[in-house]
Amino acid sequence: MIENSLMQSNFLGRDGFKWWVGQVAPEDAQGSQINGEGWGNRVKVRILGYHPADDVELPNKDLPWAHVLISPESGSGRAGRSKPIKISPGDTVLGFFLDGDVAQQPVILGVFTSSGPAAVESKDKNYSQPFVPFTGYTSKVKPNDNIAQSEASGQNKEGSPSNRQVDTETAKKIEEATGKVQKVASTVLGTTVTFGDTGGARSATNKINGELKNALKDFKNATPALKNKVLSNATKNLSNLATGMSASMVNTTFDTMAPKLNQGLHKLYKDRYGQVLALTGGNIALAKKAASLAQKAKVPSILNIENAIPCMMKNVTDKLQGNIADLLAPLLENVQNFNDCIGDQFSAGIANSIIGSIDEALAPLMGDVSDIFPGDIAGMLRDKADGLFGLSEALGGCDLPTAASTLAQKTNQWTIGKGPKSLAVKSLEQLSGSLLSIANAAESLKEAAGGTGVLNNLLSGVSLGNIPGIPNLPIDLGSLGAIGGLASSLGGFDFMTPLVNTPGYKSSLGDCYTGTPLNCSGIKVNVFGGDGTGATGQAIIGALVGDNLAEQTGSLIGVKMTNNGSGYTTPPFVEIVDTCNQGYGGVARAIIDYDKTSPTYSQVTDIVVINGGENYPVIETSDENYTVDHVVVVNPGEGYQEDDIITDLQGNEYVKFIDDQGRILNVIPPNPETNNVQQVTELPQLIITGPNGESTTGSGAILKAQISPRPEYQGEVRQVIDCITPRDGIVGFVNGEPYYGAFHVMANGIKMTGVKHSGNDMIIYDTPQESRTTRAMSMMPSSTAVTTVSSPQVIDTSTDSSTVVVQQPMTDNTTGGGGGNINYDSFTPTPSPTPSPSPSPSPSPSPSPSPSPSPSPSPSPSPYGY
């Protein structure tokens, strides 16, 4: 050893370069070096082949320090530029010895990533013996329970997990299905936010339903200790919302009573006048006086009622919060999945609370006016005419409910992490009538059962028991008498029994089953807002996972328009709804036609998929294959070149049209009838590259490929020659109508209107049906040379030698996709020099075609590639 040392130069590389692989020693061997009080960047390492695999023979504390050679971009620390190293105990590292064979000065060059199996083996395991995997967490570096973490790294999604953008309940379902722990990005995901509504027609019911959904979500995920907090907070929020309803109903009560009292006073005057007139033998003066005195006698009683308004309002609000808590507690415990039916019943319970409190406050005062005000206050408020008016005022603040007061033409609800939420479309009159009917039906149930026994019928012998883990609730759900007392004041509702989650559950109040969905009808595409109506779409599911149909799930890869609707001034919202609440993440956007000259003006022409989501249930499989039908240019971008190439993930190349600013105006996919393209099974993606695969100079373009059922493959067309002269003067069809005028033929055989190419040309089709279909997009001419001719003459342009300049920019006149004529004439192309005529033009075509015709002198190419 001494002789070897004397013979070494002690310069790196001159005495041999010795590599090594080792394992970073555990934390207790590193001392304070890795916990913020170290010197330089170094760790102790046990090196394979140099150090024994036995920490008794060579303790970890006696291992050599290995310096870490960091990359240049990390910085040395000079000029304040540096990055900390990220080497953990248990890491496998690669390095070399500065001192060669002496092997006492190791240097770390890099770290081997932790594979999935190694991460699984080392999970939650502390150091046991050398070269056995163990966790990299230390006393200072601890796992964060709020962040998705893994001790694995690699080229797969498991190596770098991220928190899910889903609500807690969905995360639990994913965890159950995959067996892997899921973390949510935020606990507010899935929370429904209800915004202000200037019309007022939606605010009350929507906000109540939104608050109920949020409370139910939080209640399910809360610990037993936090459930009371959820109940308390939701009660306060609902009470604040209901206070506005109660104020409106109190004011409406007096507005409704006033004319009835006036009618009663008028009737009292007439009756007393007639009585006195008959008794006095026709003494009119005495009869008038007696009638007036009878009316005046009622004034104090009427004033007492009027003066009771402040106290009555206090009575209503004082009881409102307690009554709402009594309604909310069983709802949170019993309801598994919220629906609008349950929301309507809860709002009806609030209405019953308000009506009961108003009646309780006024009942003692109504006895003095019973002769001029027949009936009672509760009866008046539950009456179809008077009660409907009062409830409409409470819900919307409108003067009168009308059929035109529709809800959900737009939306004022947004679910965080999902997007806008569609709402059931009801007129204000329908909504008020529905709630009033439910309130009255619940009241009838209570009266029919004698109050305390109403829940006997609802429970059907089921024992509720106390709510597990929830002490000190406002009501004792284990006491049937307490539930009966609740029903006696507010009515009997479906959410008061756990049977509401039993399949087939129905009651006289409605079909409010809230258990696990029984009929998973797949994905629904709800289109709403945008000032229009009628647009509908059908989801196309692909990227299937699972072997059998019962367990198959998939992602959204397209939306088939089944109705384009009308009247849209802005793009409507699109909501992707999974009726079983199983899938998540699907996002889509609507595209409307703004062109007033287009037959599809103000219609939804496409629904493009932004994110396909995952885990949506597959209800039934289809043998239908899909291919790209057309491409929607969501954003044209700028700076693209003629030689840029647009392809999909299967390598299919698309034809593009750009303007002089490099903006993409249209993109045409390969025609699946003549190109044997692969079927689309996943969300299609388009890629723009330069001519040799390098990066393009353009930026900003957003292209969305839209799919449709694949047409029958006809085989590849090698050459198209149009040699049929039009019969009876009919050249073809444009927009379903016969066309008889001048036309010219493109190099690929497509006929277009006009004697020569211009900015207003339209494609001429062989049949009326073909001229109306969106498949016409695949017939768009490419940016190759064209020949212009006059009708009815037809020129064969199939030979490769044909090269003629287009004098006007290309025009896309198809009505599919965005709809309407898209004229690419916002720029003026540089005219090309006029070609010289052929030296010896023939007056008529030769009887025998030449095998190799000589080309005419070629003009300069158009700057736009046409």
Secondary structure, DSSP 8 states (H G I E B T S, - for coil): -HHHHHH---STBTTB--EEEEEE--HHHHTTIIIII-SSSEEEEEETTTS-S-TTTS-GGGS-EEEE---GGG-BSGGG-B------TT-EEEEEETTGGG--SEEEEEEE---HHHHHHHTT----STTS------SSS---TTS---S--SSSTTTS---BSS-HHHHHHHHHHH-S---BS-TTTT-EEE---TT-TTHHHHHHHHHHHHHHHHHHHS-HHHHHHHHHHHHHHHHHHHHHHHHHHHHHHHHHHHHHHHHHHHHHHHHHHHHHHHHTTS-HHHHHHHHHHHHHHHHHHHHHHHHTHHHHHHHHHHHHHHHHHHHHHHHHHH-SS--HHHHHHHHHHHHHHHHHHHHHHHHHHHGGGTTTS-S-HHHHHHSHHHHHHHHHHHHH--SS--TT-BS-SS--EEETTTEE------BHHHHHHHHHHHHHHHHHHHHHTTTTTHHHHHHTT------TT--S-SS-TT-HHHHHHHHHHH---GGGSGGGGSTT--BTTB----SS-S----EEEEEE-TT-EEEEEEEEEEEEE-SSGGG-EEEEEEEEEEEEEE--SS--EEEEEETTS--EEEEEEEEE---TTSTTTTSEEEEEEEEEEE-EE--S-----EEEEEEEEEEEEE---TT-EEEETT--EEEEEE-TT--EEEEE---TTTS------S---EEEE-TTSS--S-EEEEEEEEEEE-----------------GGG--EEETTEEE-S-EEEETTS-EEESSS--TT--EEBSSHHHHHSGGGGGG---SS-EE---TT------STT-----SS--EE---STT-S-EE--SS-----------SS--SS--SS--SS----------TT--
